[in-house]
Amino acid sequence: MSTLANVMRPKWLTMLARVRQERARGGRGKMLVLGFVGLAFWLAVFGVLYRVLSYFRGVEEIGPLLAGKLLGLTMLSFLAILLLSNIITALSSYFLAKDLDLLVSSPVDWLHIYLAKLGETMLHSSWMVALMAVPILTAYGVIYDGGWLFAPYAIVVLAPTLIIPATIGSAITLILVNVFPARRTRDLLSVITIAAAGILVLLFRIIRPEQLARPEGFRNLLDFITVLRTPTSPLLPSEWATNGIMGYLVGPFDGLSLIMLWTTCAAFLVLGAALHYRLYPAGFTKAQEGADRFVRGWIWRVLLTPVARLLSVTKRELIIKDIKLFFRDTTQWSQLILLAVLVVIYLFNIKALPLFSGERVPFFFVTLISFLNLGLAGFVLASIAARFIFPAISLEGRQMWLLRSSPLDLRALMWAKYWMGTIPLLILALLITVLTNVLLKTTMFMMVVSVGTIIVLTLAIGAMALGFGALYPQFETENAAQIPTSFGGLVFMMTTIALLALVIVIEAIPVYGYLQATFSGQPVEINAVMIGAFALVLLICALATAIPLWVGLRRMEAFEF
């Protein structure tokens, strides 16, 4: 154990050094903001689940079954996320980490290396799920009177649920690396993982678990109870964890599930260690091969030059460079698969709203939903901008010193990155807005308001993402996916949500006037209040577009390397 602690000690010291460095730079404010936002998120999840479970507990016989089914679906989702995340993380931990050359060549036992890297993989892949489980399990413990012993018992149940996906993911990655080169495996795993996550989310939405809250959709009560009593996934650790937790809370206590969890965890640890002993030396040797890149620049030039002919030479070359770099990185372009799946699910949710089935829903509610859909669409666009536009400056990395010291006009770089990210975002925004309005069967007035608002909002969101990305750059990061989750990404999302709320509140005035005139059978009057509200929205979005771009440009001019 002392040897294992020595192997893991450098990672721990590195983390402490980063914390001290952030504190020396005045990072206490960032930590307070992150802590406040995290606490608010915890309270929001706890509050929503508390209301739901309180309702379930008030329903005799069926209530505990509904609560158990909800927990089972949650644990199953956690298991799928953990497995996919561990497969990707294990590749970096076991084969591409910078400390492996020293560890493998040192007189350290292979089992200690395996356990240390397994712990590192599990920590990086599971921390978000573990934090998400805290308010969920707390709500269950409070509603069903779990008592003080429920917290340590939940840890005992949750620990093997985190270890099992880590061992399976590490084993899958080890086998793939022995079949493919490690660099090629990373590209392959990125595509497979994103595609699998997209398919999983799509299938989960098609199943429509919300039907469990609508017993009238079943033929009789017996069918409904039969569905609730049927295990979600009886052969998976998620079901064992669910049975263990619900057995502790509502009874009867299920000790068999706890035994199955820990024995399965021990078995997978032994099998994973044996596989590591046999395959890791050959896999690590193959991982030292160089990356094989196959990107022909002239193809992109032929495709994009006619489109960008109206731009200056500098902007055109910068756009072509960024597009080629985007498609060279599999971890970047493969997320377009998940984005497409999320858009389909978004449209499917709008289509699934019971607005035009059975009893006719009043015109007021249809218009209200189509209006509030603007805010939801804006939040989706902000999330996409945080992933693809916000990291644009940081991805320049160490090459930014060359751009900064060259005679290149930084305004050309800023505008090239802005239009490259904003134009695809604008196309997606128009697609979502028009299709959702068609599905909701909105009037021409709401169609015009929605399209006009989403255009100016998208231009502002793109500018804010790029401006905040330049204001809070991370040039030393090795993973683009970590940039949106930084402090700057959090500030961008909070500011964007404030902008969306402000626009919705201002436009609620003319929309309410339109609803009032339509309800009373009078023609819609375009008065000074309506014109003033829309003009104010246009002014706010114009300022939200210009100011971040100007601040971001000044920040880029002040970069020092």
C-alpha positions in Angstrom: 0.0 0.0 0.0 2.9 2.4 0.6 4.1 1.8 -2.9 0.6 2.5 -4.3 0.5 5.7 -2.2 3.8 6.8 -3.6 2.6 6.2 -7.2 -0.5 8.3 -6.6 1.2 11.0 -4.6 2.5 13.1 -7.5 -1.0 13.6 -8.9 -2.2 14.7 -5.5 0.7 17.2 -5.1 0.1 18.5 -8.6 -3.6 19.2 -7.7 -2.6 21.0 -4.5 -0.1 23.1 -6.4 -2.8 24.1 -8.9 -5.1 25.1 -6.1 -2.4 27.2 -4.4 -1.6 28.8 -7.8 -5.2 29.7 -8.3 -5.4 31.1 -4.8 -2.3 33.2 -5.4 -3.9 34.7 -8.5 -7.0 35.7 -6.6 -9.0 32.6 -7.4 -11.0 32.7 -4.2 -13.7 34.7 -6.0 -13.9 32.0 -8.7 -14.2 29.3 -6.1 -17.0 31.2 -4.3 -18.9 31.7 -7.5 -18.4 28.0 -8.5 -19.5 26.9 -5.0 -22.6 29.2 -5.1 -23.6 27.9 -8.5 -23.0 24.3 -7.5 -25.0 24.7 -4.3 -27.9 26.4 -6.2 -27.9 23.5 -8.7 -27.9 21.0 -5.8 -30.8 22.8 -4.2 -32.7 22.9 -7.5 -32.3 19.2 -8.1 -33.2 18.4 -4.5 -36.3 20.7 -4.6 -37.7 19.2 -7.8 -37.1 15.6 -6.7 -38.4 16.4 -3.2 -41.7 17.5 -4.7 -42.0 14.5 -7.0 -41.1 12.0 -4.3 -43.5 13.7 -1.8 -46.3 13.1 -4.4 -45.2 9.5 -4.9 -45.2 8.8 -1.2 -48.8 10.1 -0.9 -50.0 7.4 -3.3 -50.7 4.1 -1.5 -49.1 0.9 -2.9 -48.0 2.5 -6.2 -46.0 5.3 -4.8 -42.9 3.3 -3.7 -43.0 1.4 -7.0 -42.9 4.7 -8.9 -40.1 6.0 -6.7 -38.1 2.8 -7.3 -38.7 2.9 -11.0 -37.5 6.5 -11.2 -34.4 5.6 -9.2 -33.8 2.6 -11.5 -33.9 4.7 -14.6 -31.6 7.3 -13.0 -29.0 4.6 -12.0 -29.2 3.0 -15.4 -28.5 6.3 -17.0 -25.6 6.9 -14.6 -24.2 3.4 -15.5 -24.3 4.1 -19.2 -22.6 7.5 -18.8 -19.9 6.0 -16.5 -19.1 3.2 -18.9 -18.8 5.5 -21.9 -16.8 8.1 -20.0 -14.4 5.5 -18.5 -13.6 4.0 -21.9 -12.4 7.4 -23.2 -10.6 8.4 -20.0 -8.8 5.1 -19.6 -7.1 5.6 -23.0 -5.4 8.8 -21.7 -4.7 7.5 -18.2 -3.2 4.1 -19.2 -1.5 4.9 -22.6 -1.2 8.7 -23.3 -0.4 10.2 -19.9 2.9 12.1 -19.6 4.0 10.3 -16.4 3.8 6.8 -18.0 7.3 6.8 -19.4 8.7 7.2 -15.8 6.3 4.8 -14.2 6.7 2.0 -16.7 10.5 2.2 -16.6 10.7 2.4 -12.8 10.8 -0.7 -10.5 7.1 -0.4 -9.6 4.9 -3.4 -9.4 2.5 -3.7 -12.3 -0.5 -4.1 -9.9 0.3 -0.8 -8.3 0.3 0.9 -11.7 -3.0 -0.7 -12.6 -4.7 0.3 -9.4 -3.3 3.8 -9.4 -4.4 4.4 -13.0 -7.7 2.7 -12.3 -8.3 5.2 -9.5 -7.3 8.1 -11.6 -9.6 6.9 -14.4 -12.5 6.5 -12.0 -11.9 9.9 -10.4 -11.9 11.8 -13.7 -14.9 9.9 -15.1 -17.1 9.6 -12.1 -16.8 12.9 -10.1 -19.7 14.6 -11.9 -22.0 11.5 -11.5 -21.1 11.3 -7.9 -21.9 14.9 -7.3 -25.2 14.5 -9.2 -26.1 11.5 -7.0 -25.7 13.6 -3.8 -29.0 15.7 -4.1 -30.9 12.7 -5.6 -30.1 10.3 -2.8 -30.5 13.0 -0.2 -34.1 13.6 -1.5 -34.8 9.9 -1.2 -33.3 9.7 2.3 -35.3 12.7 3.5 -38.7 11.7 2.0 -38.4 8.0 3.2 -36.8 8.8 6.6 -33.5 7.1 5.9 -31.9 8.5 9.0 -28.2 9.3 9.6 -27.1 5.8 8.7 -28.5 6.2 5.2 -25.5 8.4 4.1 -22.8 5.8 4.8 -25.1 3.0 3.5 -25.5 5.0 0.2 -21.8 5.3 -0.1 -21.4 1.5 0.4 -23.9 1.0 -2.4 -22.6 3.7 -4.7 -18.9 2.7 -4.5 -19.1 -0.6 -6.4 -21.4 1.1 -8.9 -18.6 3.5 -9.7 -15.8 0.9 -9.7 -17.4 -1.7 -12.0 -17.8 0.7 -15.0 -14.2 1.8 -14.5 -12.8 -1.7 -14.6 -14.9 -2.7 -17.6 -14.0 0.5 -19.5 -10.3 0.1 -18.8 -10.5 -3.5 -20.0 -12.3 -2.5 -23.2 -9.7 0.2 -23.9 -6.8 -2.2 -23.2 -8.2 -4.7 -25.8 -8.8 -2.0 -28.4 -5.3 -0.6 -28.0 -3.8 -4.1 -28.6 -5.8 -4.2 -31.9 -5.4 -0.6 -33.1 -2.7 2.0 -32.4 -3.5 4.1 -29.4 -3.8 7.3 -31.5 -6.1 5.7 -33.9 -8.0 4.1 -31.0 -8.7 7.5 -29.6 -10.3 8.6 -32.8 -12.3 5.4 -33.1 -13.5 5.5 -29.5 -14.6 9.2 -29.8 -16.9 8.4 -32.7 -18.2 5.2 -31.1 -18.8 6.8 -27.8 -20.6 9.9 -29.2 -22.7 7.7 -31.5 -23.5 5.3 -28.6 -24.5 8.2 -26.3 -26.7 9.7 -29.0 -28.4 6.4 -29.7 -28.9 5.8 -25.9 -30.4 9.2 -25.4 -32.7 8.8 -28.4 -33.9 5.4 -27.3 -34.5 6.6 -23.8 -36.7 9.4 -25.2 -38.6 7.1 -27.6 -39.4 4.8 -24.6 -41.2 7.9 -23.1 -40.8 7.1 -19.4 -43.2 9.9 -18.6 -46.0 7.5 -19.4 -45.5 5.9 -16.0 -47.0 9.0 -14.5 -50.1 8.6 -16.6 -51.9 5.4 -15.5 -54.8 6.2 -17.8 -52.7 5.1 -20.7 -52.9 1.5 -19.6 -55.8 -0.9 -20.1 -56.2 -1.5 -16.3 -54.5 -1.0 -13.0 -53.1 -4.5 -13.0 -51.1 -3.8 -16.2 -49.8 -0.6 -14.7 -48.6 -2.3 -11.5 -47.1 -5.1 -13.5 -44.9 -2.7 -15.4 -43.9 -1.0 -12.2 -42.9 -4.3 -10.6 -40.9 -5.5 -13.6 -37.1 -4.9 -13.1 -35.7 -2.3 -15.4 -32.4 -4.2 -16.0 -32.2 -7.2 -13.6 -28.7 -8.3 -14.7 -27.0 -4.9 -14.4 -25.4 -3.3 -11.3 -27.7 -0.3 -11.6 -30.7 -2.6 -10.7 -28.9 -4.1 -7.8 -28.0 -0.6 -6.4 -31.7 0.4 -6.8 -32.9 -2.6 -5.0 -30.4 -2.1 -2.2 -31.3 1.5 -1.7 -35.1 1.1 -1.9 -34.9 -2.0 0.3 -33.2 0.0 3.0 -35.7 2.9 2.7 -39.1 1.1 2.2 -38.3 -2.5 2.9 -37.8 -5.4 2.9 -34.0 -5.1 3.2 -32.3 -6.7 0.2 -28.9 -8.0 1.3 -28.5 -10.1 -1.8 -28.3 -7.1 -4.0 -25.5 -5.6 -1.8 -23.6 -9.0 -1.9 -24.0 -9.1 -5.7 -22.7 -5.6 -6.1 -19.5 -6.2 -4.1 -18.7 -9.7 -5.4 -19.2 -8.5 -9.0 -16.9 -5.6 -8.2 -14.2 -7.8 -6.8 -14.5 -10.3 -9.7 -14.1 -7.5 -12.3 -11.1 -6.1 -10.4 -9.4 -9.5 -10.5 -10.2 -10.0 -14.1 -9.1 -6.5 -15.0 -5.8 -6.9 -13.2 -5.2 -10.3 -15.0 -6.0 -8.7 -18.4 -3.7 -5.8 -17.5 -0.8 -8.2 -16.6 -1.1 -10.0 -20.0 -1.9 -7.2 -22.4 -0.6 -4.0 -21.0 3.1 -4.3 -22.0 2.3 -4.9 -25.7 -0.4 -2.2 -25.7 1.9 0.4 -24.1 4.5 -0.4 -26.7 2.0 0.1 -29.5 0.9 3.4 -27.9 4.3 4.9 -28.6 3.6 5.0 -32.4 3.0 8.4 -33.9 -0.3 9.6 -34.9 -1.4 9.0 -38.5 -3.2 12.0 -40.0 -4.9 11.9 -43.3 -6.3 15.3 -44.2 -5.9 16.8 -47.7 -6.0 20.5 -47.5 -6.7 21.1 -51.1 -10.2 19.4 -50.7 -11.2 22.0 -48.2 -9.8 24.8 -50.3 -11.8 23.7 -53.4 -15.0 23.4 -51.4 -14.7 26.6 -49.4 -12.9 29.1 -51.6 -15.9 29.8 -53.8 -18.1 30.4 -50.7 -15.5 32.6 -49.0 -14.5 34.5 -52.2 -16.3 37.6 -50.9 -14.0 37.7 -47.9 -10.5 39.1 -47.7 -7.6 36.7 -48.2 -6.7 36.8 -44.5 -10.1 36.0 -43.3 -10.6 33.3 -45.9 -7.4 31.5 -45.0 -8.1 31.7 -41.3 -11.6 30.2 -41.8 -10.2 27.4 -43.9 -7.5 26.7 -41.3 -10.0 26.5 -38.4 -12.4 24.2 -40.4 -9.5 21.8 -41.3 -8.4 21.7 -37.7 -11.9 21.1 -36.5 -12.4 18.1 -38.7 -8.9 16.8 -38.0 -9.8 16.4 -34.3 -12.2 13.5 -34.0 -13.2 14.5 -30.5 -14.5 17.8 -32.0 -16.4 16.8 -35.1 -17.8 13.6 -33.6 -19.8 15.7 -31.2 -21.9 16.8 -34.2 -23.5 13.3 -34.0 -24.7 13.9 -30.5 -25.8 17.4 -31.5 -28.0 16.0 -34.2 -29.5 13.5 -31.8 -30.3 16.3 -29.3 -32.0 18.4 -32.0 -34.1 15.4 -33.0 -35.0 14.8 -29.3 -35.9 18.5 -28.9 -38.2 18.4 -31.9 -39.7 15.1 -30.7 -40.5 16.6 -27.3 -42.3 19.5 -29.0 -44.2 17.1 -31.2 -45.1 14.9 -28.1 -46.8 17.8 -26.3 -50.5 16.9 -25.9 -51.7 20.1 -27.5 -53.7 18.8 -30.5 -54.9 15.4 -29.2 -58.2 14.9 -27.4 -59.6 18.0 -25.9 -58.6 21.2 -27.8 -56.0 23.2 -25.9 -56.8 27.0 -25.8 -55.1 29.3 -28.1 -53.6 31.2 -25.2 -51.6 28.1 -24.0 -50.4 27.3 -27.5 -49.1 30.8 -28.0 -47.6 30.9 -24.5 -45.7 27.7 -25.2 -44.4 28.9 -28.5 -43.2 32.1 -26.9 -41.5 30.4 -24.0 -39.9 28.1 -26.5 -37.8 31.0 -27.5 -36.1 30.9 -24.1 -35.5 27.2 -24.3 -34.1 27.4 -27.9 -31.8 30.2 -26.7 -30.5 28.1 -23.9 -29.8 25.2 -26.3 -28.0 27.6 -28.6 -26.0 29.0 -25.7 -24.9 25.5 -24.7 -23.8 24.8 -28.3 -21.9 28.1 -28.4 -20.2 27.2 -25.1 -18.9 24.0 -26.6 -17.9 25.1 -30.1 -17.4 28.9 -30.1 -16.2 29.7 -26.6 -13.0 27.5 -26.9 -12.1 29.1 -30.3 -9.4 31.4 -29.0 -8.0 28.9 -26.4 -7.6 26.2 -29.1 -4.9 28.4 -30.8 -2.7 27.3 -27.9 0.9 28.2 -28.1 0.5 29.3 -31.7 -1.2 32.5 -30.4 2.1 34.0 -29.7 2.9 33.8 -33.4 -0.4 35.4 -34.4 0.1 38.0 -31.7 3.6 39.0 -32.8 3.0 38.8 -36.5 1.7 41.8 -38.6 -1.7 40.0 -38.8 -4.6 42.2 -38.0 -6.3 40.6 -34.9 -9.6 42.1 -36.0 -9.5 39.7 -39.0 -8.8 36.8 -36.7 -11.7 37.8 -34.4 -14.2 38.3 -37.3 -13.1 35.0 -38.9 -13.7 33.1 -35.8 -17.0 34.9 -35.1 -18.6 34.2 -38.5 -17.2 30.7 -38.7 -19.0 29.8 -35.4 -22.1 32.1 -35.7 -23.3 31.2 -39.2 -23.7 27.5 -38.5 -25.3 28.4 -35.2 -27.7 30.8 -36.9 -28.7 28.1 -39.4 -29.4 25.7 -36.6 -31.3 28.4 -34.7 -33.6 29.1 -37.7 -34.1 25.4 -38.3 -35.1 24.8 -34.6 -37.3 27.9 -34.4 -39.2 27.4 -37.7 -39.8 23.6 -37.2 -41.0 24.0 -33.6 -43.4 26.8 -34.7 -44.7 24.6 -37.5 -45.2 21.7 -35.1 -47.0 24.1 -32.6 -49.1 25.6 -35.4 -48.4 29.1 -34.3 -49.8 32.2 -36.0 -47.8 34.4 -38.5 -47.3 37.0 -35.8 -45.6 34.6 -33.5 -43.6 33.1 -36.3 -42.2 36.6 -37.3 -41.5 37.5 -33.6 -39.8 34.1 -33.0 -37.6 34.2 -36.1 -36.6 37.9 -35.7 -35.8 37.4 -32.0 -33.8 34.2 -32.5 -31.7 35.9 -35.2 -30.6 38.8 -33.0 -30.2 36.5 -30.0 -27.9 34.1 -32.0 -25.7 37.0 -33.2 -25.4 38.1 -29.6 -24.8 34.6 -28.2 -22.0 34.0 -30.7 -20.3 37.3 -29.9 -20.6 36.7 -26.1 -19.1 33.2 -26.5 -16.2 34.5 -28.4 -15.7 37.5 -26.2 -15.7 35.6 -23.0 -13.5 33.0 -24.6 -10.9 35.7 -25.3 -11.4 37.2 -21.8 -10.8 33.8 -20.0 -8.4 31.9 -22.3 -6.9 28.5 -21.5 -4.0 28.1 -23.9 -2.4 25.2 -22.0 -5.3 22.8 -22.0 -4.9 19.5 -23.8 -8.6 18.7 -24.0 -11.1 21.1 -25.7 -14.0 19.5 -23.8 -12.6 20.9 -20.5 -12.6 24.5 -21.7 -16.4 25.2 -21.5 -16.6 23.8 -17.9 -14.0 26.4 -16.7 -14.8 29.6 -14.8 -15.1 31.6 -18.0 -17.6 29.1 -19.4 -19.7 29.4 -16.3 -19.6 33.2 -16.4 -20.6 33.1 -20.1 -23.6 30.8 -19.4 -24.8 32.9 -16.5 -24.6 36.1 -18.6 -26.4 34.4 -21.5 -29.2 33.2 -19.3 -29.6 36.8 -17.9 -29.8 38.1 -21.5 -32.4 35.5 -22.4 -34.5 36.3 -19.4 -34.3 40.1 -20.1 -35.4 39.6 -23.7 -38.3 37.3 -22.7 -39.5 39.8 -20.1 -39.4 42.7 -22.5 -41.1 40.9 -25.4 -43.8 39.6 -23.0 -45.4 43.0 -23.2 -46.2 43.1 -26.9 -47.0 39.3 -26.9 -49.5 39.9 -24.1 -51.1 42.7 -26.1 -51.4 40.4 -29.1 -53.0 37.7 -27.0 -55.4 40.2 -25.4 -56.5 41.6 -28.8 -56.9 38.1 -30.3 -58.9 36.9 -27.3 -61.3 39.8 -27.5 -61.7 39.4 -31.3 -60.1 42.8 -32.1 -57.4 43.4 -34.8 -53.8 43.4 -33.6 -52.7 47.0 -33.3 -49.0 47.9 -33.8 -48.7 50.7 -31.3 -45.8 52.6 -29.8 -45.5 50.1 -26.9 -45.0 47.2 -29.2 -42.5 49.0 -31.4 -40.6 50.3 -28.4 -40.3 46.8 -26.9 -39.0 45.3 -30.0 -36.6 48.2 -30.6 -35.3 47.8 -27.0 -34.7 44.1 -27.6 -32.8 45.0 -30.8 -30.7 47.6 -29.0 -29.9 45.2 -26.1 -28.8 42.4 -28.5 -26.8 44.9 -30.6 -24.9 46.0 -27.5 -24.5 42.3 -26.4 -22.9 41.7 -29.8 -20.7 44.7 -30.1 -19.4 45.0 -26.6 -18.1 41.4 -26.1 -16.3 41.5 -29.5 -14.7 44.8 -28.6 -13.6 43.6 -25.2 -12.4 40.3 -26.6 -10.3 42.1 -29.2 -8.7 44.4 -26.6 -7.9 41.3 -24.5 -6.3 39.6 -27.4 -4.2 42.7 -28.1 -3.0 42.5 -24.5 -1.9 38.9 -24.5 1.6 38.3 -23.3 3.7 35.2 -24.0 
